Amino acid sequence: MKKVRLLSLLLVVMLFAACGTTQTVPLTGRQHRIGVSDEEVLSLSNQEYTKYMQTAKKSTNAANTAMVERVGKRLANAVENYLRNNGYASEIKNYSWEFNLVQDKNVNAFCMPGGKIVVYEGLLPYTQTEDALAIVLGHEIAHAVAKHSAEQLTKQQNQQIGTNVLGNVLNATVGSNVGTIASTVAGQYFSFRNLKYSRDNESEADHMGLIFAAMAGYNPEVAIPFWKRMAGASSGAQNDALSNFFSDHPSDAKRIVALEKEMPEALKYYQAVKGTAKTSVSATKSTSKKSRR
């Protein structure tokens, strides 16, 4: 009887793991299985974002606030154009972009599903320029576009189901205390703001963010000196302020090497945007000269 029960419980785990849909990440083409709906994720995200902004203190620096909004909106427009032109137009409805700069000395930024992005004032001394800020915001936007939160939530749900089944099996075969402990250990509070993505997710966000910044007309080459500044600070006095930003990220050296390899691809996007802009300016000047004749 116990063997039959164990087999049934294991079958439940297998069926649950097979649920959901296989989706393709824009730009990278990576496929992953998502077991939660966009509606569920966005509902949770909006609730948490509202609670956070009720307690957060917005920056009183008007110039920096305007910069964050300006860079963010320019990136969002470029990303939506890419999605619209590459078979992902249906995804655009999931985004309601907001960009906020808050009073916090920590060197951090985060993006919740649906495009709710928050930048801490402590990050700006390291970005220094709008182009470098675009690298960070592009990275955060990439998390939303790649649905990394939904991917991690799906993994947590699968782990929770598996642990609950393990608890039931242990209760049936070993004793109730062991099963209860196993279920308790698995119980974790899910928070989008504090969510730790896998290193693979972070590397993917680095890649996508670099391209997104280039698509928006920001120079991707600033990514290397920016991350070198961050790497230098992370080993110095600012280590505590940087700890959240670097949690579960690739090592500084690996991140920079990867970005250097991806730079030629990013520069193609950047040069294409700059070329289009120059053509547009030339055409405007030419039309203006003709109209004066």
Rosetta blueprint (number, residue, H / E / L):
1 M L
2 K H
3 K H
4 V H
5 R H
6 L H
7 L H
8 S H
9 L H
10 L H
11 L H
12 V H
13 V H
14 M H
15 L H
16 F H
17 A H
18 A H
19 C L
20 G L
21 T E
22 T E
23 Q E
24 T E
25 V L
26 P L
27 L L
28 T L
29 G L
30 R L
31 Q E
32 H E
33 R E
34 I E
35 G L
36 V L
37 S L
38 D H
39 E H
40 E H
41 V H
42 L H
43 S H
44 L H
45 S H
46 N H
47 Q H
48 E H
49 Y H
50 T H
51 K H
52 Y H
53 M H
54 Q H
55 T H
56 A L
57 K L
58 K E
59 S L
60 T L
61 N L
62 A H
63 A H
64 N H
65 T H
66 A H
67 M H
68 V H
69 E H
70 R H
71 V H
72 G H
73 K H
74 R H
75 L H
76 A H
77 N H
78 A H
79 V H
80 E H
81 N H
82 Y H
83 L H
84 R H
85 N H
86 N L
87 G L
88 Y L
89 A H
90 S H
91 E H
92 I H
93 K H
94 N H
95 Y L
96 S L
97 W L
98 E E
99 F E
100 N E
101 L E
102 V E
103 Q L
104 D L
105 K L
106 N L
107 V L
108 N L
109 A E
110 F E
111 C E
112 M E
113 P L
114 G L
115 G L
116 K E
117 I E
118 V E
119 V E
120 Y E
121 E H
122 G H
123 L H
124 L H
125 P H
126 Y H
127 T H
128 Q L
129 T L
130 E H
131 D H
132 A H
133 L H
134 A H
135 I H
136 V H
137 L H
138 G H
139 H H
140 E H
141 I H
142 A H
143 H H
144 A H
145 V H
146 A L
147 K L
148 H H
149 S H
150 A H
151 E H
152 Q H
153 L H
154 T H
155 K H
156 Q H
157 Q H
158 N H
159 Q H
160 Q H
161 I H
162 G H
163 T H
164 N H
165 V H
166 L H
167 G H
168 N H
169 V H
170 L H
171 N H
172 A H
173 T H
174 V L
175 G L
176 S H
177 N H
178 V H
179 G H
180 T H
181 I H
182 A H
183 S H
184 T H
185 V H
186 A H
187 G L
188 Q L
189 Y L
190 F L
191 S L
192 F L
193 R L
194 N L
195 L L
196 K L
197 Y L
198 S L
199 R H
200 D H
201 N H
202 E H
203 S H
204 E H
205 A H
206 D H
207 H H
208 M H
209 G H
210 L H
211 I H
212 F H
213 A H
214 A H
215 M H
216 A L
217 G L
218 Y L
219 N L
220 P H
221 E H
222 V H
223 A H
224 I H
225 P H
226 F H
227 W H
228 K H
229 R H
230 M H
231 A H
232 G H
233 A H
234 S H
235 S L
236 G L
237 A L
238 Q L
239 N H
240 D H
241 A H
242 L H
243 S H
244 N H
245 F H
246 F H
247 S L
248 D L
249 H L
250 P L
251 S L
252 D H
253 A H
254 K H
255 R H
256 I H
257 V H
258 A H
259 L H
260 E H
261 K H
262 E H
263 M H
264 P H
265 E H
266 A H
267 L H
268 K H
269 Y H
270 Y H
271 Q H
272 A H
273 V H
274 K H
275 G H
276 T H
277 A H
278 K H
279 T H
280 S H
281 V H
282 S H
283 A H
284 T H
285 K H
286 S H
287 T H
288 S H
289 K H
290 K H
291 S H
292 R H
293 R L
